[in-house]
Amino acid sequence: MKISFRNSALALSVALALGTSIPASAQDTSSGMRGNVQNEAGQVIANARIEIVHEPSGSRSTATSNAQGQFVASGLRVGGPYTITVTSDQGTQTYQNVFLSLGDLYRLNAVVEDQEVEDERYERIAVRGTSTTLDYTRTGPASTFSASDIDAMPMFNRDLKDVVRVNPLVVVGTDDAFSTSIAGANNRFNSLSVDGMRQDDDFGLNANGYPSARGPIPIEALDQISVSIAPYQAKVGGFTGGGISAVTRSGTNEWTGSVFAEYASDSMAGRVNPPGRDKFDLDPYKEQTIGFGVGGPLIEDTLFFFAAYEKWDSDFVSTGWGPFDADNVSNLADISEADLNAVRDIASSQYGVSPGNWNTYPDEDDEKLLIKLDWNINQDHRASLTYQHTESFQVRQAGSQASLLNLSSNGYGITDTLNMATASLYSDWTNEFSTDIRLGFKQHENRQVSLDDQSYGQVTVATDTGSVRLGPDIFRHANELDNDLLQFRANGEYLLGDHTIEFGWEHEQLDVFNMFVRRSLGEFDFASIDDFLDGNASSVRYENAVSNNPRDGAASFKYATNSLYIQDRWMVNYDLTLDFGLRYERISTSDKPNYNENFEQRYGFSNQQTFDGLDLWLPRVGFNYAFSDALNIRGGFGRFGGGRPNVWLSNSYTNDGINITSSSLNGQAFSGVDITQVPQAMQDSLVAGDGRVDVVDPNFKMPSEWKYSIGFDYLADLGWLGYDWVITGDYIYTDKESEAFYQDLGRGDMDPIVAPDGRLIYESGSRKDIMLTNADSGRSNILALGASKQWDNLALTLGYAYQDITDIGGFGSSQATSSYDRYATLNRDQANIGTSRFETTHRLNLLLTYTREFFSGYESRFTLYAERRSGERFSYTGYNDGSFGFGSDDRIGHLLYIPDGPNDNVRFEGWDYADFAALVQENGLSSYAGSVTPRNSGSTRYVNIVDFKFEQQVPGFSENHRGSVFFEIKNLLNLIDSSQGRQFGTGYPAYYNLANIDYDAAADEYIYSPATTRSNEPETFRAKASTWQAKVGVRYRF
């Protein structure tokens, strides 16, 4: 007998270049197999028995071919090796060393003979320990990384993002949070699942997308990771960006394990080399990580155990701003050390509070544990149970800038506690029908408090050159979040001739407690250091629950999402597979915000709108066609929804205008103030029912995206470069539908002036009621290309991605007001489509791995990862003092009109047109003369990253044990040349202010004067990320 594998040399290596290897589903935790059985004459064989054995655990699954010779098996463990035995009345054949990938429907086409056939009669390709073939059922872009891929990667941060960044559509930032955009989407629109349980940051509070400071699972626990971008399987939901799925390791019939320790410090790092300044040392720091993973049988062939633990501790390294005359400062603020120390001395001696400093921060830590049980109930039923616990503390520096230096007391610490449990049951009821059922529960607590002292409010003190800010920032005065997620899924699969029918039901219920009351400790502004000493505040602001107890302003609600889906996978013939699916999602909740009568009187509708009853129909169609032995074509289209942070809805419960309100004395000056006590007159001025309101539009629709993709895999002979090159490509077009957008209802009755460039100029006002609504949406064009080649000891993967993405902006914050205020636009209440700040126009990456036994039996492995990509986006704007509308944060967010001459609707004061024109020319904006600068038209310099890892095996204490010593270098470019490898970011909201602007209504013209704030290009130098760092480690495997 012989095995027929179509184009088996087209292998997983292409996935590492492009993320296009297999149909990985973001909710999958297992693998599957489908195939057909026939004899040499091509006649199908019915009633053949297929036995599938996972050798390490003895797990068995059986199937029987139907009248068409087809069979299917699902719920299989990932990895292998598997032994497959096909038995029929025409012969028996055994296949060995078969490996399965996460979410992969492995295809086996068997031709039975009355003789044994050696393993070499069929061809497979191994990539760094992973054996796969081209999957002829995949339709959309996806990728999978095996345990050996994970182990080989440079992982300085011990984060699964260090692995998935190999996919050129996955962009991992160089910021402290390593924020991640997949296919150019907002990082909040991605999803992560572990063993099928979602582990997202449900409220969009953490820029890393996790419910923890670092990755929520121990790296030692990872078996495989998959990335899905446009999966056309109907059972997939919960994201519009990208879905990352991790499946954890399981115990086997042998006790195995590993222990490790890693260490890094400033003594193993370079000196910071900011452009145009002298080098300086990084702040002293130490990072150390210890952990283990161990698994084995509790009952041989039946019950298995696995556990992994990891603990990380680190000194925090300040990468922000400091006084212009201090040493070892990454970015220079317009504040002298003398003024800074004067403010600090007054705070501690006069008011008795801890002000902190600009360069002193507490340590960070992260600890996580995972325990997993697998139970082979019998050959038809298998169960697993996963428990996970993670605790972490991370530091967030306050957002300083050149004109404002924030002290550590204005920064905050985030404490996250995560508990998760998932139970899964996989069952084969008949040869045609199988199910998998999953029940999971996630409990997440998030606490955010000042790093130094929570006994006083936020204080800003003006000096002669700039301002100093200290005390808990206004958003950390009362900030607690608890959310519990219950998740259930029942999935069925039925083989009907050439069709595999998959169907199921998913239920998610989120229970939320959210206390978020800003300014409940007060916000105090002082016009000078002397005023701060005398207690004469130029402005005091206060918000709280009307009881003056912030806990009374907390929001508590729950809602559920129910989803139904059905899909038909039709193997039309040996070359063509078609997928047709439909998914339906509906949100339900009985909880409503408190009714605000004043709001309804103002606007004519209730503030009690929720997402209750909102639904989406999500059709999906995909195909996979083997055009020739060397070329495979795939593609599809479908609608996707989900992945939006739940804080959108929470804003309506928190800011109902009833419980939380602002003092009517806000903004007034007070004398003799105590920053530890809000003036009693302000506390007494709170009135229920007239506070600021966040509301959902009664006609709001759930946002969604239509995705269309076409892709190919090609096995190429490149002449002198070698044969068996895998060339891959994907094109993805996305059309965003009903994109979410914020409007200020307070402007609805105003009659704005229309400026010469079409800008709407409003009168000043005080009320700001923000409505979540929909608007015309953007689109994206994405191209990804790659090449991969495997030699005996060397593996090379190349990838390139191009992105052209537009959106309507906003949604950079978890708060409605900040998302409304803090983005660049022409008219804030009208959707303006522009370049997305998440666009990475060009990205090229490379992965090179060389493995050799320089010492017999002991492997040496060298891994080099490199990438070059476009910089971060920013907007050219102008500053207005408020006459373009009320509010504060949006005063710099006005896209700037570029006059095409000295008399083009602009009058210049304090400079002339020639000065402004030179500034325009310097920034490459001349092409916009006579028009408004587009949003995000600027870009920081290119990002260059090179990381390296070397690992050497050494003898263990017994024959099957191995030790290893490894070291990693992050930012190898900077080690080679200290002027290279510099990393820059734009920060949020990424404005470059070119001019202060005003409007002369009588003359109907703008007035431009030299910029006085944010007048430098918004490139923040990231000191630690720009400096090479080394890490050493030891590992022992048994």
N, C-alpha and C positions, 0 to 999 in steps of 0.2 A: 504494500500500500504506500501511497505518497501523500504528503501534505502540500496543499496549494496555497501559497501566500502571495497575494498580488503585490508586486513591487516592495518586497520586504526590505530592501536596502534603503527605502525612504523612511528615515527613522526619527526618533524623538529629538535628535540633535537639532533639528530645525526649530523645535519648540523653544530651545534655549535662546535662539536668535530672535524669533518673532512671536513666541507665544501662540503657535498655531499647530499644536501637535495632536490634541485629542479633544473630544467633546466634554471637557470637564464642566461639571455643574457646580455652582457655588454652594449647593446644599447637599451634594453627594458625600457619602462616607465610605462607599464600597465600590467594587468593580462588577462587571458582568461579562458574559460571553454569549455569542450567538454564532451559529454556523449551520452547515448543511453536510450531509453524508451521502456519498454516491459511490458506485463501483467504477472500474476502469472504462466501462462502456458509456459512462455518463448517466447511467440510470440511478435515480434516487433510491435510497434505502430507507424504508420506514421501519419503525420499531427498533432502531439501533440504540443500544444503551451507552450513554456517555457518562463516565465517572470522572469527577474533577476533585483532585486531592491536593490540599495545601500541605506540603511536606513538613514545614517546620512545626505545625500544630496538629496535623492529622485531621483537620477539618475536611469533611467530605460533602459533596453535592452531586446529585445525579439528575440526569435528564434523559428523555427518550425522543428520538426524532419522530416527527409527525408524517402524515401522508406525503407531504412535499419534501421530506428529508430534512426539514428544518428543526433546530432545537435552540433553546435559550436557557441560560442560567443567570441568576442575579443574586445580589447580596453577598458577593464573594469578597474575601479579604483582599486588600491591595497588596502589591508586592508578589512574593513567591519565594522559591520556585514552586510551580504547580506541575503535577503529573496528570495527564489526561489520557484516559483509556477509552477507546471506542470499540464496542463489541457488537457484532451482528452475525447473522447466519452465514455471511460471506467472508468473515474473517475478523481478526482482532488486531488493533494497533495501539501502541502506547507512545505518547509524546511527553518529553521531559524538558525541564528547565524553561518552562513558560512563566513569564512575569506579567502581571496585570497592573495597570495604572489607575489612579483615582478618577472615577467617573467614566472610565474607558469601557466601551462595549467591544471587547476583543472579538475578532472575527476569525473563525476556523472553518476552512473548507477542506473536508477530508475525502480522500478517494481510497476505498478499502480494497486491499489485495489479500490473497491467501498466502502471504509471506511476511516475514519480518523486514523492516526497512530501517537502516541505520539512521542515526540522528542527523548525519551530514547530508542526507538526501533533501533536507530543506534548509533554507537559509534564514539566518537572523542576524541582526546587527546589535552589538552591545555598546552602549555609550556610558562610560564611567560607571559600570556596574549595573546599568539599567537595560533590560532587554525589552524592546518593543518593536512593533511593525507599524507601518502606515495604517491609520484607522480610516476605513472607507465608509464610516457612518458619520464622521464629524462634518458639521455644516458651517459653524461660526468660529471666529478666532478664539483660541484658548491655549493654555500651556500647563504643563505639569512638571514638577521637580521632585526627583526621588530622594531617598535618604542619603545616597552617595553624592548627589548633586549638592544637597544642603551641606554635607560635611566638607566638601571641597571648597566652598565659597569663602572668600575673605568676609568675616562677620565681626568686624570690630565692635559693633553695637549689639551683637547677639539678638538680632531682630530679623524676623522672616522677610522684612523689606529688603534686607541685604541680599536675599536670594531672588525675589520676584523682580527686582530692578533689572535683571538680565533681559526681561521682556522689554523691548524698546518703547512700548506704549505705557509702561509703568515708570513714572518720574518721581523719584524720591528727593525731596528738598534737602538743602544743606543747612536749614534752620535747626534750632535745638530740638524741635518736635519731630523732625524728619517727616513733615507733612507729605502726603502722597496723592498724586493725581493720576488716574488711569484713563487713558484715551482722552485727555484734556478735560476731564470732568472735575467739578468741585469736589475736594477731598471728602466733604460730608456726604456725598452721594454714592460712596463705595460701601461695600459690606464685607465683613469677615465672619466666617463660621468655623467652628472647631467641633469636629465630630458631629456636624450637622446643626449645631446650636449657634445662633447668631451671637457674636460678641462685639457688637458695634458700640460706639459712643453714641447712644440713642439721642442725646441732646446736643450733639455737635459742639461740646465744650472743649474737647481736647483736639488740638490741631493734628495729632498723630492718628486720629480716627479710632483709637483704642479706648476701652474703659479703664485704662491704667497708664502709668507713666511710660512704660516700655511695652514690648510685646507681651500679651497676656499669658502665653504658654511657654514652659521650658523648652529650649531648643532640643534638648536630649529626647523630648517626647515626640518630636515630629517624625512622621514616616513619609508623608508626601504632602506637597502643596500644589494647588492648582489655581490658575487665574482665568476667569471667564470675562469676555468683553461683550460679545453679542451672541449669547447662547440661545439657540432657537428651540430649545426644549421647553414645553409649556409648564413643566413643574418648577422652573426657575423663576424666582421673583426676589424683590427686596432691594434692588439697586438699579440705577441707570448709568452709573459710571462703570465700575468693574467689581466683580465678585471674587474674593479670595477665600479659598476653602482649604483647611488643613485637617488632615486625618492623623491621629496619633498612633503610636506604636502599640502593639499587643504582645503579650507574652506568648512563648512557644513551648515546645516540649523540652527545651534545654534552658537552664538558668544562664542568662547572659546579662551583662551590664557594663557600665562605664562610670568612672569618677573623673572629675577634671577640676583644674584651678587655672585662673587667668589673672594677669596683673599688668597694669599700665600706670605710668606716673609722669609728672613733668620732667623727671630726669631722663625719660626715654622719649622726649619730644624736642622739636626744634624751637627756635626763637621766632616770635611773631615779627613779621616784616611788612608793615603797612606801607602802601605806596606813598612815596614822598616824605617818609618820616624815618627816624632811627628805629632799629630793631629793639625789641624788649622781650623779656621772659614771660611765659604764661604764668598765671597765678599758680602757686604750688597746689598739686592735686594728686590723689591716688584713686585708682579704680581697681576693684578686685571682685572677681566672680568665682563662686564655687558651686558645684552641683554634682548630681549623679542621676543615672537612669538604670533601672534593674527590672528584669522580667523573667518569668518562668512558669512552670506548671504547678498548680495547686492539686489538680488531679490530671494525670497524663491523658492526653487526647480529649480532655473534657473541659476542664476549668483552668483559666490562665490569668496571671496577674502581671501588671506592669505599673511602675511608679517612677516619676521623675521630679527632681527638686532643683531649684536654682535660686541663688541669692546674690544680689549685686549691691555694692556700696560705692559711693563716689563723693569726693569733695566737689562742690559746685564751682565751676570756673566762670567768672564773670566775662561775658563777651560783649558788654554794652558800652556805656558812655561814662566819662569822668571829667573832672575839671581840666581846663586847658593847660594848666601849669603843673599837673600831677604827673608822676611817672607811671609807666606800664598801663597806658590808657589806649583802648582799641579805637574809640571815637571821641573826639574832643568837643565838649559842650562849652557854651559861652559863659561859664561860671568859673570864678577863681576859687582856689582852695580856701583862701581867707574868708570869702563870703560864705562859702559852704560851711566852714567850721563855725562861723558866727551863728548861722541858722541852727546848727546842731546844738550848740551850747545853750541857746535860748530855749530850745525845745526841752532839753533835759533839766536845766536849772530853773527856768521860769514856770514851766508847765508840768514838769515831773514825768515826762514820757520818754520812751526810747525812740529816737529818730532813725537809727540805723546809719548805714554809710553807703557810699556809692560802690564799694568793692568788697563788701562782707556779706556772705550768704551762707545759710546752713547746708549741711550735707544732704544728698539725695540717696534713696534706697529703694529696692524693689525685691520682693520675695514671692515665689510662686511654687505651687505644688500641684501635681496631677497624678491621679490614681485611676487605673482602668482594669476592669474585669471583663473577660470574654468567656462565654459559656457555649460549648457545642452541645446543645440539648440532645439532638440526634442528627442524622444526616439530612433531615428536612428542615430543621429549625436551629437557628443560632441567635444568641443574644449578647449584648454588650452594655456595660455601664461605665460612664466616665464621670469622675468628680474632679473639680478644679477650684483652687483657692489662690487668689492673688492679692497682695497688698503692696502699695507703692506710695512714695512721696516724691513729688517733683517740684522744682522751683521755677517760678515764672518772674523774670525781671520786668519791672515797669517799663513802659515804652518811652524812653527818653528820646530827645532830639537836640539839635544844636542849641535851641533857645530854651530848653527845659531839661533840667537834670533831676531825675527821680532817684530817691534814696531807697535802700533795701526795704524799709518799712512800707514803702508804696508798692513793692513787689508782693507776691503772695505764694503760698504753698498750697499744692493740691494733694489731698490724701484720697486715694481711691481704694476701695475694698470690693473685691469681686468674688462671689461664690456661684458656682455653676454645676449642675448635674444633668446628665443626659442618659436616657435608657433607650436602646434600640432592639427591635426584634425582627429578624429576617426569616421568612418562612416560604418553603416550596410546598404548596398544597397539592398540586398535580403536576404532570409534566408540562402543562401549558400555563398554569396560573401560579404566581408568586406574589408575595407582599413584603413590604417593609414598613414598620410602624415605629415612630419615634416620639418620645415625650421628654421635654427638657424644661429646666427652670433656671433662670439667671437672676441673681440679686446683686445690685450695684449701688454702692454708697459713694457719694462725692462730697468732699468738704473743702472749702476754699477760704483761707484766712490770711491775714497779714503775717509777714515773716517775723515781725519784731514785737508789735504791741497793738492789741485790739481795743485799747481803752479810749481812743480818741479818733476824730474824724480825719478826712483828707485835708491837708494844709498846703497851700501854694504861696510862696513868698517871693516877691519880685525883688531883684537886685538891679544895680546900674547896668548890667550887661545881659542878664537873662533871669530865669526863675528857678527856684528849688522847690521840689515837691516831696512831702513826707506824709507818713500816716497811711492807714489802710485805704486803698483806692476805693472810690465810691461804689464800685460793683462788688466789693468784698465785705461790705458792712454786715450783711446778713445773707449768707449764700450756702445753702444746703440742698442736696438733691438725693432722693432715694427713688430708684425705679426697679420694679420687679417684672420680669418678662416670663410668661408661660407660653410654651410653644409645643404644638402637637401636629404631627403629620402622619397620615395614613396613605400609603402609595401602593397601587396594585399594577400588575403587569400580566398581560394575557397574550399568548402566542396563538394567532389565528391564521394558518396558512403562511403566506409570505408577509403577513402583517404582525407587528407587535403593538398591541394597544396598551397604553399606559394612562392611568387615571388616578386621581386622588383628591384629598381634602386637607387643607392646612388651616390651623387656627392659632392666632397669636393674641395674647391679652397683655397689655402693658398697664401697670398700676404705678402711678406717679405721685410723689410728694416733692414739691419744689418751693423752697423758700428763697426768694430773690427780691430783696428790698434794698434798693440803692439809696445812698445818702442818709441812711437811718442813724449814722453817727455824726452826720453833718459834714458840710464842705465849706472850708474857710479860706478866703483869699485875702492876702495882705499886700499892700502896694509898695512896701519897703521893709527892710530889716528893722528899722526903728519902730514902725507900726506893729510889727510882730512882737517886738519887745514890750510895747505898751498895750497890746491887746486890742488894737484898733483895726478891725477887719473891714476891708472895702466891700466885701460881699460875703454873705452866708446863705447857704442853700440847705434845705432839709426836706426829706420825704420819709414817710413811714405809714404803717397802719394807723388808722384814726385813733386806736387805743395807745399809740406810741410804743407798742410791743410788736416787733417785726414778725414774730411767729404767727400773729393774727392775720398777717398778709400772705401767708403761704397758700399755694395752690395745691389741691389734691383732687385727682381725677383718674379715671381709667377708660380705656377704649380697646376695642377688639378689631382685628382684621381677619376675615374669613375668605379663603381662596378655594376655588374649584378649578380643576384642569383635566384635560383629556388630550391625548396625542396618539397619532398613528404613525409608526415608523414602517414604511413599506419598502422592502427590498425588491424592487421591480425586476431586476435581473442581477447577474453577476457583477455588473459594472455600475448600476444606478441605485441609489438609495434616496428616498423622499421622506420628509417629515412634514406632517400637518398637525398643528396643535392650536388649542384655544384655552386661555386662562381667564378667570373672572375673579376680581378682588373687590371686596366691599367692606367699608369701615362702619362700625356701630359703636355708639356710646349713649348712655342715658344721663351722664353728668353734663351740667351746663355752667357757664360763668354766672356769677351773681347778676341779677337784673339791675340795670342802671337806667332809671326813668329819665334822668337828664339827658343821657345820650340819645335815647329814642326821640325825645322832644327836639333835639338839635338836628337829627339826620333822618328821622322818619322810619327807622328800622331798629330792631332789637340788637343789643350787643351779645345775645346768647347763642349766636350762630356757632356751630361746631362742624366737625367733619362727618357727623352722623349721616349715614345714607349715601355718602360719596362712593362711587364705584368706578371700575375700569374694566373694559373688555380688551384683552391682549391676545390678538391672533399671532401665530408664528408659522412660518413656512421655511423649510431648508432643503438643500439637496447636496449630494456628493456623487460625482461622476468620474469614474476611472477612464479617462480619455484614451490613454495608451499605457504601455508598460512603464513609461517614464514620466507620465503627466497625470496628475489628479486635479480636478477642478471642483470647487465647492462654493456655497453661498447661501443666501436667504434674505428674508426680511421679517420684521416683527415689531411689535409695540412693547415697550417696557415702561414700568412705573416703579415707584418706591425709592428708598434710600434717602428720603428727606428727613432732617432731624425733627424729632417730636417737639422741640422747643417752639416750633411754629405755632402749634396749637396751645402750648402751655402759656404763651404770652397773653392769650385772651383770658385765661383763668387768673393769672397773676395781676394783670393790669386791667381790672374791670372798672376802675374809677370809684369803686365803693370802699373797699378796705384799705387800699393804698392811695395816698393823695399827697400833694405837695403843699408846703406852707405858702400862704398868701403873702408872706413877707420875704419870699425868696429874692435874692439879688440885692437886698438892702444892706446898708452899712450898719455895723454895730460896734460900739465901744466897750471896752472892759470885758471882752469875751474870754471864755475859757474853752480851749479846743477839746477838752475832755467832756464838755457839757453843752448840748444844744441850748441856745437861749430859750427860757421858759415861754416867752411870748410866741416863739415859732412853734413850740410844742402845742400850745393852746390854740393855735390858728388852724389846725387841721380840721377839715370839714368833710364828712362822708358824702359820697355821691357826686362829687364834682372833680375827681382826679382825672389824670390822663387815662385814655382807654385804648387798648389794642383789640381789634375785632377782625373776624373773618367775614369776607364779602358773602352776602346771602347767595350770590350766584357763583361762588368759587368752585372751580373744577380741579380735580387732582392732576398735577402736571404729569406728563408722560413724554416719551420719545419714540419716534419711529426710526429704526435702524435698518440699513440695507448694506449688505456686504457681498463681495466676491473675492475669492482667493484661489491660490494654486500651490501645489508642491511639485517640484520638477527635479528629477534625478539627472544630473548633468556630467558630461565628460569635458573637462576644461583643459585638455591637452597636457602641456607640461606641468600644469598645476595639479593634475591628477584627475581620477575619475571618482564616481560616487559622491560628488558634491550634491548637497541638497539645497536647492534654491527655492525660496518661499516668498510669497507676496500676498498682501491683503489690502483691499480698499474698503473703507467703511464710511458711509454717509449717514449722518444723523439729522433728523428734522425734529426740533423741539416743539412740543405742543402744549399750549396753555401754561407757559412758564410762570412761576410764582413771581409776584411783584408787589411792592409796598407803595401805598399812596397815603397822603396826609389829608384826612377828611376836613381838617380845619381850614384848608384853602378852598374848599369847594364853593363857598359863596362869595369869594373874593373876585374882583375884576382886575386882573393883572394888566400891566403895561407890556406891550410887545416891543422889545428892543430891536435895533437894526438887524441883528443876526438871528432873530426869531426867538430869542430867550424871553421867558416870562418872568417879569419882575413884580413881586408881590409887596404889599404893604406889610409892615411888621405886625406881629401878633403874638399871643402867648399860648394859645391852645394848640396841642399837637395830638390828635387822635389818629393812630396809624391803622390802616386797613390792609389785610392780606388779600390780594386779588390776583387776577391773571392778566397777562399781556401778550402781545405778539412776541414770538419767540425767535431764537437764533437757530444756527445750524452748524454742522461741523463736517469737514472733509479731512479724512485721515488716510495716509498711505504708509504701509510698513513693508519693508523688504529685508531679506536676510539670506545668509549663506552659511553652511555648516559642513565641516569635513572632519572625519575621524581617521587618524593614522594609528600605527601600532601603539605608540606611547604618547601621542599628541592629539588633542582635540581642540578645534578652533571654531568659534561661533562669532559671526558678525551680524549686526542688526542696524537698521536705519528706520527712522520714523519722521514723517512730515505731518504737521497739523495746521489747519486753517479753521479757526473756531470763533464763532460770534455768539454773544448772549446779551441780555439786557442789564447785566451787572448786578451789584448789590449782593446780599446774602453772604457777606463776609463775617457776620457776627451771629451770635445766638439770640441777640435782642432785636426786637422789631425796630426800635428807634435807631439803633446803630446801623442796622442793615439798610434802613431808609436813608440815613444821613451820609454814611461814610463810603461813598464811591463817587467817582467823577462822572458828571453828566451835564447836559445842557439844560434840561428841564426835569427836575427831580420827580415830578408827578406824572410825567409822560415817559413811557418806555422808549429808550433810545438803544437800538441794537448797535453793538460795537465789538471790537476784539475782546475776547475773553482774557481775563488775567491768568487763567489756568492754561492758556495756550503755550506749548513749547514748540516753536516753529520747526526747529531741526534738532534731531538727536541721533547720534551715532554711538554705538557701543560695541565692545569686544570682550570676549571671554576666551582665555587661553589656558589650557591645563596640560602639564607635562608630568608623566608618571614613569618612574623607573626604579628598579631594584639595584642600586649601587652596591648594596650588601644583600646577598642571596637570602630571600625570604622576608626581607624588610623593605617596605615600600617608601620611596621618597616622592613627594608630590609638590609641584610648584603650580600655583594658580595666580594669574594676573587678570584683573578686571579693570577696564578703562571705559570712559565715556566722555563725549564732548557734546554739549547741548546749548541751545540758545538761552539767554539770560531771562530774568523775571521781568514782567511787564509793569509799566507805570504810565501815568497820565500827566500831560502838561496842563496846568490849571492856573487860575488866578484867585486871589484872596479878596473877599468882600466882607465888610464889617457887619453885615446883616441886612442891608437894604435890598438884597436880592431874595429876601424871604427870611423868616425867623429860624431860630435854631442856632446852634453853635458849631457842632462837628462838621457841618457841610459848608462852612464859610470858605474853606480852601478847595472845595470840591467842584468848582465851576470850570468847565472846559473853556479854554481861552480862545477868543476871537483874534485872528491874525490879520491886521489891516494890510492892504496891498499898497499903501502909500501914506504919507503924513496927514492926509485930509480924508481918510476913509473911516468916518464915524468914530474916531478916537482922538481925544485930546491928551497931550502928555504934560505931566507936571512933575518937576523934580528931575527930569531928564528929557531927552528929545527923541524923535522918531529914529534918528540914526543909531542912538544907543540901543533902543529896543530892536531895531532891525538886525543889529550885530548879534544880539542875543538869540534872535530867531535863526539867523544863519548858523551860528555856533551849534545849535541843537538840531539842525537839519529840518527845520519846519517851514522853509521858504515855499514849498509846494502847497502849503495850506493858506497862502495869502488870499484874503478875501473870503475866508471861511473859518469854521471853528475846528480846533484840533480834535481829531477823533480820540475816543477813550482808549487808553492803553496803547497809544501809538509809540511810546518809548520803550526801550529795553535796556537792561543792564548788560554788562559785558558777558561773554560766553563763560559757561561753567566747564571746567576741566577736572576730571577725577581719575586717578589711577590708584588702585589698591592692590596689595600683594600679600600672598600667604605661602608659607613653606611649612611642611609637616614631614617629620622623619620618624618612622616606626623604629622601635628598639625592642629587645627581647623582654618578655614578661617572666613571671615566676613559674609558669608551666607552659607546656607545648602549645596550647591553644590560646594563650594570653598574649596580648601585645600592649606595650606602652608606646607613647609617642610624645615628642617634643615639637612644639610649633611656635612660630612667631608670625605676626602680621604687621604690616606697615600701611597705615592709612595716609593717603595723600603722598604717594611716592614721588610725584613730581616735585613737591616742595623739598623733599630730601635731596633730590638731584640738583635743584636750582631753587634757592630760597625766594627768588622773585616770581616763581611759578606756583600754580595750585592755589592762588588766592580765591576766596569765595566771598561773594557779595549778595546781599538780599535787599529787597525794597521795603520790607516791613509792610504794615497795614495802616492806612489804605493806599499807600503808594502814590503820593502826589509830588509833582515837581512844580512849585509855584514860581512863575516867571514874572508876575506883576501883581501889585495891589490894584484892584479895579473898583470903580464907582460909576454911577450913572447920573447924567445931567438930563432930567426929564424935559426941561425947557428947550434945551438944544438938541435933544434926542441923540446924544452921543455918550460914549464911554469916556471915563477919565482913567488913564493908566499912570501909576507912579511906581518907583522901584519897590521890589518885593521886600517885605520886612520879616516874613516867616516862611519856613520851609523853602528857602530860596536856593538850596543846594540840591544837586541831583540826588534822588533818594536811594543811593547805594550805601547801605550799611555794611561796613567791613566786619566779617565774621572771623574773629581772631582765632578761635580754637579750630574751626573747620579749615582755616587757611594754613594751618601749621601741621607739619608731619608729626605723626605720633606712632609709637611702636607698642605692641602688646606681646607678651610671652605667655606660654601656657604649657601645661602638661596634662596628659590624659592616659588613663589605664583602662583597657578593655579586657573583659574576661567572659 
